[in-house]
């Protein structure tokens, strides 16, 4: 039987920040900034539309408590995507810079700051 050749082209790994890699970096930063009293966590799943859904949580290990603060839905090629903070309405996010700014705004919001302060206080008293 003749050998069947590999018909795939050579692939070069792209140098791109995926939305998930950005969320995971922020998860690590939250842990480092709070001495791991709080941590960021992400979950991911594929969607029926062929894209991905990622959620970002603030996790308090001592309390075994998870708080979802944002969710994104993106196609296979990342942008444009939809983002929702605190279970609110979805917004259109068109590129990486807009995504980074949106995350910064969510993390800097009064609601997020109050949640983190409350969780830190409860963790320290547990």
C-alpha positions, 0 to 999 in steps of 0.5 A, a space after each residue: 500500500 502506498 504511503 499517504 503523504 501529510 497534506 497539512 501546511 506548516 503552521 507557525 504559532 501566532 504571537 497573539 494575546 488570546 482573551 483567555 490568556 489576558 483573563 488568566 494573567 489578570 487572575 494571577 495578578 489578583 492573587 499576587 496583589 492580595 497575597 492569595 487571600 483572593 484569587 482570580 479564576 476562569 472557566 471556559 467552554 465552547 458554544 453552539 455557535 463555534 466560539 468560546 465563552 469565558 467567565 472570570 470569578 473572584 475566588 476566596 479560597 478560605 470562604 470557598 466563595 466564587 463571585 462571577 464578575 465578567 463573562 465574554 463570548 467570542 468567535 474562533 478568531 476572537 474579535 469582535 466579541 461580547 462582554 458582560 460585567 456583573 451579569 448585565 447586558 452584553 456590550 460589543 468589544 471590537 479589538 484587543 485594546 478595547 477589551 483591555 480597557 473594558 476589563 480595566 474599567 470593570 476591575 476599577 469599578 466601585 462595585 468590584 472594589 467593594 466586593 474585594 474589600 468585603 471579601 478581604 475583610 471576611 477572609 481575614 476574620 474567618 
